[in-house]
Amino acid sequence: MRHIPRKRFGQHFLSDPAIIDALVRAIDPRPGQAVVEIGPGLAALTQPLAERLGSLTVIELDRDLAARLRAHPQLHVIESDVLKVDFARIQPAPPATKLRVCGNLPYNISTPILFHLLPFAECIEDQHFMLQKEVIDRMVAAPATADYGRLSVMLQWRYAMENVLAVPPEAFEPPPRVDSAVVRMVPRPNPTPVNVALLSELVQTAFSQRRKLLRHTLGKWLAARGFAGDFDLQRRAEEVPVAEYLALTGSMMDDA
């Protein structure tokens, strides 16, 4: 029976064989590796991954699709909302020691998924995700650019990232109304130790009114917390490099 894409799940199924092949080559799966695919859908990417890996774990919320996937002998199916999945409990079988995560993420919840995965970076080798191009542009953006923002800072703190593949709308069924791309995310082996909740609140405050100088936003937030350290607030949020946001968070932790 033909599956009708469900809007509430943000379903756009990858269907272009050339794009699928390019994505598989970007992931470069090897036998024995522990791969988790988020949102396998109609298994366009799942099947070539299974052929190369031998087996893989898939996370699918749509119960009809999950039932189809269970019939595949090489798949372990987790029927769940990915935002409720504890990736630390998905144990890779030897010789694999860490998970590799990939998928064509639902665009309507792609940012929450990225933040959900952040605490599990320690047990993940790498991530390859199909996303809306403008989201990836924000993820990899450099300071002093229009795309640089909270997402850039939070993810660049923990991952080295690159845009590895452009994907046009016609590569999907049904086609989305936006351009897509594939990002590679490799967790940094020695990230700067920070209080993630504090960093997140700090950065969110800084970018809350990005056209204003930081003394109007972050300055008031810092003053309310009794911070008297040295930080140049005569800049806009987008002018501050990731390393300086991390250093400021560290200074606040030291003062606490």
Short mmCIF file of the C-alpha atoms (twelve columns), coordinates in Angstrom:
data_MODEL
# 
_entry.id   MODEL 
# 
loop_
_atom_site.group_PDB 
_atom_site.id 
_atom_site.type_symbol 
_atom_site.label_atom_id 
_atom_site.label_alt_id 
_atom_site.label_comp_id 
_atom_site.label_asym_id 
_atom_site.label_seq_id 
_atom_site.Cartn_x 
_atom_site.Cartn_y 
_atom_site.Cartn_z 
_atom_site.pdbx_PDB_model_num 
ATOM 1   C CA . MET A 1   0.000  0.000  0.000  1 
ATOM 2   C CA . ARG A 2   1.310  3.450  -0.921 1 
ATOM 3   C CA . HIS A 3   2.155  5.631  2.052  1 
ATOM 4   C CA . ILE A 4   0.678  9.138  1.977  1 
ATOM 5   C CA . PRO A 5   3.159  11.684 3.435  1 
ATOM 6   C CA . ARG A 6   1.829  13.173 6.663  1 
ATOM 7   C CA . LYS A 7   2.138  16.926 7.088  1 
ATOM 8   C CA . ARG A 8   2.063  16.746 10.884 1 
ATOM 9   C CA . PHE A 9   5.277  14.699 10.784 1 
ATOM 10  C CA . GLY A 10  6.893  16.995 8.230  1 
ATOM 11  C CA . GLN A 11  7.349  14.064 5.830  1 
ATOM 12  C CA . HIS A 12  9.280  14.702 2.619  1 
ATOM 13  C CA . PHE A 13  10.774 11.453 1.369  1 
ATOM 14  C CA . LEU A 14  14.147 11.454 -0.364 1 
ATOM 15  C CA . SER A 15  13.725 9.855  -3.787 1 
ATOM 16  C CA . ASP A 16  16.582 10.970 -6.084 1 
ATOM 17  C CA . PRO A 17  18.990 8.016  -6.592 1 
ATOM 18  C CA . ALA A 18  21.961 10.296 -7.346 1 
ATOM 19  C CA . ILE A 19  21.431 12.301 -4.143 1 
ATOM 20  C CA . ILE A 20  20.948 9.119  -2.122 1 
ATOM 21  C CA . ASP A 21  24.208 7.729  -3.522 1 
ATOM 22  C CA . ALA A 22  26.054 10.972 -2.773 1 
ATOM 23  C CA . LEU A 23  24.696 10.981 0.785  1 
ATOM 24  C CA . VAL A 24  25.770 7.379  1.378  1 
ATOM 25  C CA . ARG A 25  29.250 8.217  0.069  1 
ATOM 26  C CA . ALA A 26  29.402 11.215 2.412  1 
ATOM 27  C CA . ILE A 27  28.478 9.015  5.384  1 
ATOM 28  C CA . ASP A 28  30.847 6.240  4.207  1 
ATOM 29  C CA . PRO A 29  29.329 3.437  6.337  1 
ATOM 30  C CA . ARG A 30  31.527 0.421  7.115  1 
ATOM 31  C CA . PRO A 31  30.546 -3.101 8.247  1 
ATOM 32  C CA . GLY A 32  30.336 -3.384 12.019 1 
ATOM 33  C CA . GLN A 33  29.781 0.320  12.685 1 
ATOM 34  C CA . ALA A 34  26.869 1.266  14.946 1 
ATOM 35  C CA . VAL A 35  24.645 3.572  12.900 1 
ATOM 36  C CA . VAL A 36  21.361 5.123  14.032 1 
ATOM 37  C CA . GLU A 37  19.115 6.644  11.375 1 
ATOM 38  C CA . ILE A 38  16.505 9.182  12.451 1 
ATOM 39  C CA . GLY A 39  13.322 9.215  10.362 1 
ATOM 40  C CA . PRO A 40  13.987 6.374  7.886  1 
ATOM 41  C CA . GLY A 41  10.609 6.883  6.208  1 
ATOM 42  C CA . LEU A 42  10.345 4.726  3.085  1 
ATOM 43  C CA . ALA A 43  13.907 3.384  3.573  1 
ATOM 44  C CA . ALA A 44  15.471 5.184  0.587  1 
ATOM 45  C CA . LEU A 45  18.637 5.796  2.616  1 
ATOM 46  C CA . THR A 46  18.056 2.904  5.012  1 
ATOM 47  C CA . GLN A 47  18.401 0.172  2.409  1 
ATOM 48  C CA . PRO A 48  21.853 1.158  1.043  1 
ATOM 49  C CA . LEU A 49  23.038 1.734  4.609  1 
ATOM 50  C CA . ALA A 50  21.854 -1.735 5.656  1 
ATOM 51  C CA . GLU A 51  23.568 -3.300 2.644  1 
ATOM 52  C CA . ARG A 52  26.901 -1.780 3.658  1 
ATOM 53  C CA . LEU A 53  26.600 -2.102 7.429  1 
ATOM 54  C CA . GLY A 54  24.877 -5.457 7.833  1 
ATOM 55  C CA . SER A 55  22.442 -3.978 10.352 1 
ATOM 56  C CA . LEU A 56  21.399 -0.643 11.800 1 
ATOM 57  C CA . THR A 57  19.026 0.991  14.266 1 
ATOM 58  C CA . VAL A 58  16.255 3.272  13.004 1 
ATOM 59  C CA . ILE A 59  14.018 5.679  14.929 1 
ATOM 60  C CA . GLU A 60  10.568 6.169  13.404 1 
ATOM 61  C CA . LEU A 61  7.555  7.929  14.929 1 
ATOM 62  C CA . ASP A 62  4.995  7.039  12.226 1 
ATOM 63  C CA . ARG A 63  3.508  3.722  13.364 1 
ATOM 64  C CA . ASP A 64  2.588  2.619  9.837  1 
ATOM 65  C CA . LEU A 65  6.142  3.156  8.615  1 
ATOM 66  C CA . ALA A 66  7.555  1.549  11.771 1 
ATOM 67  C CA . ALA A 67  5.469  -1.562 11.083 1 
ATOM 68  C CA . ARG A 68  6.866  -1.775 7.544  1 
ATOM 69  C CA . LEU A 69  10.407 -1.316 8.771  1 
ATOM 70  C CA . ARG A 70  10.068 -4.136 11.308 1 
ATOM 71  C CA . ALA A 71  9.683  -6.540 8.397  1 
ATOM 72  C CA . HIS A 72  13.243 -5.725 7.335  1 
ATOM 73  C CA . PRO A 73  15.576 -8.372 8.790  1 
ATOM 74  C CA . GLN A 74  18.557 -6.004 9.153  1 
ATOM 75  C CA . LEU A 75  16.805 -3.293 11.163 1 
ATOM 76  C CA . HIS A 76  16.287 -2.689 14.859 1 
ATOM 77  C CA . VAL A 77  13.289 -0.345 14.993 1 
ATOM 78  C CA . ILE A 78  12.711 2.143  17.807 1 
ATOM 79  C CA . GLU A 79  9.154  3.438  17.413 1 
ATOM 80  C CA . SER A 80  9.335  6.747  19.214 1 
ATOM 81  C CA . ASP A 81  9.525  10.493 19.048 1 
ATOM 82  C CA . VAL A 82  13.278 11.073 18.636 1 
ATOM 83  C CA . LEU A 83  13.090 13.864 21.225 1 
ATOM 84  C CA . LYS A 84  12.290 11.193 23.823 1 
ATOM 85  C CA . VAL A 85  15.098 8.801  22.854 1 
ATOM 86  C CA . ASP A 86  18.023 8.381  25.267 1 
ATOM 87  C CA . PHE A 87  20.925 7.885  22.867 1 
ATOM 88  C CA . ALA A 88  23.200 6.889  25.739 1 
ATOM 89  C CA . ARG A 89  21.101 3.727  26.128 1 
ATOM 90  C CA . ILE A 90  21.658 2.638  22.520 1 
ATOM 91  C CA . GLN A 91  24.681 0.455  23.090 1 
ATOM 92  C CA . PRO A 92  26.968 -0.144 20.080 1 
ATOM 93  C CA . ALA A 93  28.001 -3.762 19.665 1 
ATOM 94  C CA . PRO A 94  31.755 -4.508 19.508 1 
ATOM 95  C CA . PRO A 95  33.954 -3.619 17.684 1 
ATOM 96  C CA . ALA A 96  32.071 -0.275 17.487 1 
ATOM 97  C CA . THR A 97  32.558 1.982  20.511 1 
ATOM 98  C CA . LYS A 98  30.492 5.002  19.487 1 
ATOM 99  C CA . LEU A 99  27.326 5.689  17.526 1 
ATOM 100 C CA . ARG A 100 27.147 7.264  14.096 1 
ATOM 101 C CA . VAL A 101 23.879 9.165  13.642 1 
ATOM 102 C CA . CYS A 102 22.288 10.216 10.357 1 
ATOM 103 C CA . GLY A 103 18.938 11.027 8.818  1 
ATOM 104 C CA . ASN A 104 16.658 13.240 6.801  1 
ATOM 105 C CA . LEU A 105 15.340 15.231 9.765  1 
ATOM 106 C CA . PRO A 106 11.790 16.609 9.869  1 
ATOM 107 C CA . TYR A 107 12.357 20.282 9.100  1 
ATOM 108 C CA . ASN A 108 9.652  21.445 11.500 1 
ATOM 109 C CA . ILE A 109 11.591 20.113 14.522 1 
ATOM 110 C CA . SER A 110 15.168 19.990 13.214 1 
ATOM 111 C CA . THR A 111 16.557 22.526 15.712 1 
ATOM 112 C CA . PRO A 112 15.014 20.779 18.767 1 
ATOM 113 C CA . ILE A 113 16.525 17.502 17.520 1 
ATOM 114 C CA . LEU A 114 19.972 19.080 17.219 1 
ATOM 115 C CA . PHE A 115 19.733 20.418 20.776 1 
ATOM 116 C CA . HIS A 116 18.393 17.088 22.044 1 
ATOM 117 C CA . LEU A 117 21.490 15.337 20.670 1 
ATOM 118 C CA . LEU A 118 23.903 17.853 22.219 1 
ATOM 119 C CA . PRO A 119 24.227 16.109 25.630 1 
ATOM 120 C CA . PHE A 120 25.001 12.797 23.901 1 
ATOM 121 C CA . ALA A 121 27.949 14.094 21.858 1 
ATOM 122 C CA . GLU A 122 30.375 12.156 24.070 1 
ATOM 123 C CA . CYS A 123 29.015 8.819  22.832 1 
ATOM 124 C CA . ILE A 124 28.663 9.844  19.155 1 
ATOM 125 C CA . GLU A 125 31.385 9.541  16.509 1 
ATOM 126 C CA . ASP A 126 29.716 11.780 13.927 1 
ATOM 127 C CA . GLN A 127 26.366 12.981 12.578 1 
ATOM 128 C CA . HIS A 128 25.184 13.482 8.994  1 
ATOM 129 C CA . PHE A 129 21.840 15.234 8.615  1 
ATOM 130 C CA . MET A 130 19.694 16.406 5.730  1 
ATOM 131 C CA . LEU A 131 18.331 19.788 6.779  1 
ATOM 132 C CA . GLN A 132 16.898 22.975 5.389  1 
ATOM 133 C CA . LYS A 133 19.813 24.816 3.778  1 
ATOM 134 C CA . GLU A 134 19.192 27.997 5.729  1 
ATOM 135 C CA . VAL A 135 19.480 26.063 9.003  1 
ATOM 136 C CA . ILE A 136 22.861 24.653 7.969  1 
ATOM 137 C CA . ASP A 137 23.948 28.142 6.906  1 
ATOM 138 C CA . ARG A 138 23.229 29.262 10.476 1 
ATOM 139 C CA . MET A 139 24.984 26.255 11.989 1 
ATOM 140 C CA . VAL A 140 28.276 26.856 10.184 1 
ATOM 141 C CA . ALA A 141 28.126 30.681 10.064 1 
ATOM 142 C CA . ALA A 142 31.178 32.774 10.976 1 
ATOM 143 C CA . PRO A 143 31.003 35.781 13.326 1 
ATOM 144 C CA . ALA A 144 30.051 39.143 11.824 1 
ATOM 145 C CA . THR A 145 27.666 37.546 9.320  1 
ATOM 146 C CA . ALA A 146 23.874 37.718 9.157  1 
ATOM 147 C CA . ASP A 147 23.508 33.958 9.705  1 
ATOM 148 C CA . TYR A 148 25.633 33.878 12.879 1 
ATOM 149 C CA . GLY A 149 23.487 33.422 15.965 1 
ATOM 150 C CA . ARG A 150 22.598 31.249 18.959 1 
ATOM 151 C CA . LEU A 151 22.544 28.061 16.886 1 
ATOM 152 C CA . SER A 152 26.021 28.842 15.518 1 
ATOM 153 C CA . VAL A 153 27.520 29.379 18.971 1 
ATOM 154 C CA . MET A 154 25.893 26.436 20.737 1 
ATOM 155 C CA . LEU A 155 26.766 23.912 18.036 1 
ATOM 156 C CA . GLN A 156 30.218 25.213 17.098 1 
ATOM 157 C CA . TRP A 157 31.178 24.932 20.769 1 
ATOM 158 C CA . ARG A 158 30.629 21.162 20.606 1 
ATOM 159 C CA . TYR A 159 31.105 20.185 16.932 1 
ATOM 160 C CA . ALA A 160 33.303 20.770 13.939 1 
ATOM 161 C CA . MET A 161 30.795 21.156 11.097 1 
ATOM 162 C CA . GLU A 162 30.716 21.461 7.330  1 
ATOM 163 C CA . ASN A 163 28.115 21.628 4.576  1 
ATOM 164 C CA . VAL A 164 28.914 18.591 2.427  1 
ATOM 165 C CA . LEU A 165 26.062 18.327 -0.109 1 
ATOM 166 C CA . ALA A 166 23.477 20.597 -1.738 1 
ATOM 167 C CA . VAL A 167 20.058 19.027 -2.288 1 
ATOM 168 C CA . PRO A 168 17.353 20.581 -4.519 1 
ATOM 169 C CA . PRO A 169 13.619 20.361 -3.692 1 
ATOM 170 C CA . GLU A 170 12.959 17.966 -6.584 1 
ATOM 171 C CA . ALA A 171 15.052 15.301 -4.826 1 
ATOM 172 C CA . PHE A 172 12.070 14.709 -2.496 1 
ATOM 173 C CA . GLU A 173 8.531  13.413 -2.773 1 
ATOM 174 C CA . PRO A 174 6.642  15.644 -2.160 1 
ATOM 175 C CA . PRO A 175 9.125  18.465 -2.852 1 
ATOM 176 C CA . PRO A 176 9.594  20.903 0.047  1 
ATOM 177 C CA . ARG A 177 9.370  24.628 -0.653 1 
ATOM 178 C CA . VAL A 178 12.974 25.184 0.407  1 
ATOM 179 C CA . ASP A 179 16.466 24.150 -0.628 1 
ATOM 180 C CA . SER A 180 18.131 21.479 1.457  1 
ATOM 181 C CA . ALA A 181 21.679 20.414 2.261  1 
ATOM 182 C CA . VAL A 182 23.629 17.824 4.228  1 
ATOM 183 C CA . VAL A 183 25.786 18.779 7.196  1 
ATOM 184 C CA . ARG A 184 28.586 16.710 8.735  1 
ATOM 185 C CA . MET A 185 28.951 17.206 12.497 1 
ATOM 186 C CA . VAL A 186 31.982 15.751 14.297 1 
ATOM 187 C CA . PRO A 187 32.046 16.156 18.097 1 
ATOM 188 C CA . ARG A 188 35.129 17.990 19.307 1 
ATOM 189 C CA . PRO A 189 37.347 15.637 21.361 1 
ATOM 190 C CA . ASN A 190 38.175 18.272 24.002 1 
ATOM 191 C CA . PRO A 191 35.425 20.910 24.080 1 
ATOM 192 C CA . THR A 192 35.768 23.855 26.431 1 
ATOM 193 C CA . PRO A 193 34.122 22.795 29.704 1 
ATOM 194 C CA . VAL A 194 31.111 25.018 30.371 1 
ATOM 195 C CA . ASN A 195 27.766 24.986 32.129 1 
ATOM 196 C CA . VAL A 196 25.616 24.343 29.044 1 
ATOM 197 C CA . ALA A 197 22.437 25.798 30.556 1 
ATOM 198 C CA . LEU A 198 24.305 28.989 31.503 1 
ATOM 199 C CA . LEU A 199 25.913 29.265 28.053 1 
ATOM 200 C CA . SER A 200 22.536 28.779 26.393 1 
ATOM 201 C CA . GLU A 201 20.857 31.467 28.521 1 
ATOM 202 C CA . LEU A 202 23.757 33.859 28.005 1 
ATOM 203 C CA . VAL A 203 23.787 33.446 24.231 1 
ATOM 204 C CA . GLN A 204 20.002 33.621 23.960 1 
ATOM 205 C CA . THR A 205 20.066 36.916 25.887 1 
ATOM 206 C CA . ALA A 206 22.859 38.283 23.714 1 
ATOM 207 C CA . PHE A 207 20.998 37.584 20.470 1 
ATOM 208 C CA . SER A 208 17.551 38.577 21.767 1 
ATOM 209 C CA . GLN A 209 17.913 42.012 20.150 1 
ATOM 210 C CA . ARG A 210 20.719 41.481 17.714 1 
ATOM 211 C CA . ARG A 211 20.570 44.997 16.223 1 
ATOM 212 C CA . LYS A 212 21.338 46.590 19.583 1 
ATOM 213 C CA . LEU A 213 24.694 46.842 21.316 1 
ATOM 214 C CA . LEU A 214 25.237 44.179 23.959 1 
ATOM 215 C CA . ARG A 215 25.193 46.732 26.785 1 
ATOM 216 C CA . HIS A 216 21.413 46.981 26.268 1 
ATOM 217 C CA . THR A 217 20.799 43.228 26.559 1 
ATOM 218 C CA . LEU A 218 23.681 41.119 27.824 1 
ATOM 219 C CA . GLY A 219 25.014 44.008 29.910 1 
ATOM 220 C CA . LYS A 220 21.817 44.202 31.960 1 
ATOM 221 C CA . TRP A 221 21.715 40.409 32.274 1 
ATOM 222 C CA . LEU A 222 25.315 40.297 33.553 1 
ATOM 223 C CA . ALA A 223 24.729 43.175 35.974 1 
ATOM 224 C CA . ALA A 224 21.689 41.416 37.426 1 
ATOM 225 C CA . ARG A 225 23.944 38.464 38.217 1 
ATOM 226 C CA . GLY A 226 26.612 40.578 39.847 1 
ATOM 227 C CA . PHE A 227 29.233 39.970 37.157 1 
ATOM 228 C CA . ALA A 228 31.966 42.610 37.333 1 
ATOM 229 C CA . GLY A 229 34.488 41.065 34.962 1 
ATOM 230 C CA . ASP A 230 35.954 42.570 31.816 1 
ATOM 231 C CA . PHE A 231 33.877 42.050 28.664 1 
ATOM 232 C CA . ASP A 232 33.427 44.462 25.762 1 
ATOM 233 C CA . LEU A 233 29.714 45.250 25.589 1 
ATOM 234 C CA . GLN A 234 30.135 47.940 22.932 1 
ATOM 235 C CA . ARG A 235 29.546 45.322 20.232 1 
ATOM 236 C CA . ARG A 236 26.589 43.556 18.719 1 
ATOM 237 C CA . ALA A 237 26.045 39.883 19.509 1 
ATOM 238 C CA . GLU A 238 27.067 38.735 16.027 1 
ATOM 239 C CA . GLU A 239 30.501 40.359 16.424 1 
ATOM 240 C CA . VAL A 240 31.526 38.138 19.352 1 
ATOM 241 C CA . PRO A 241 33.386 34.903 18.422 1 
ATOM 242 C CA . VAL A 242 32.367 31.576 19.945 1 
ATOM 243 C CA . ALA A 243 35.546 31.446 22.044 1 
ATOM 244 C CA . GLU A 244 34.635 34.729 23.772 1 
ATOM 245 C CA . TYR A 245 31.137 33.509 24.674 1 
ATOM 246 C CA . LEU A 246 32.735 30.387 26.145 1 
ATOM 247 C CA . ALA A 247 35.301 32.418 28.071 1 
ATOM 248 C CA . LEU A 248 32.591 34.699 29.476 1 
ATOM 249 C CA . THR A 249 30.541 31.701 30.599 1 
ATOM 250 C CA . GLY A 250 33.641 30.258 32.237 1 
ATOM 251 C CA . SER A 251 34.296 33.537 34.052 1 
ATOM 252 C CA . MET A 252 30.767 33.554 35.421 1 
ATOM 253 C CA . MET A 253 31.203 29.970 36.631 1 
ATOM 254 C CA . ASP A 254 34.437 30.964 38.389 1 
ATOM 255 C CA . ASP A 255 32.688 33.909 40.092 1 
ATOM 256 C CA . ALA A 256 29.773 31.792 41.278 1 
# 
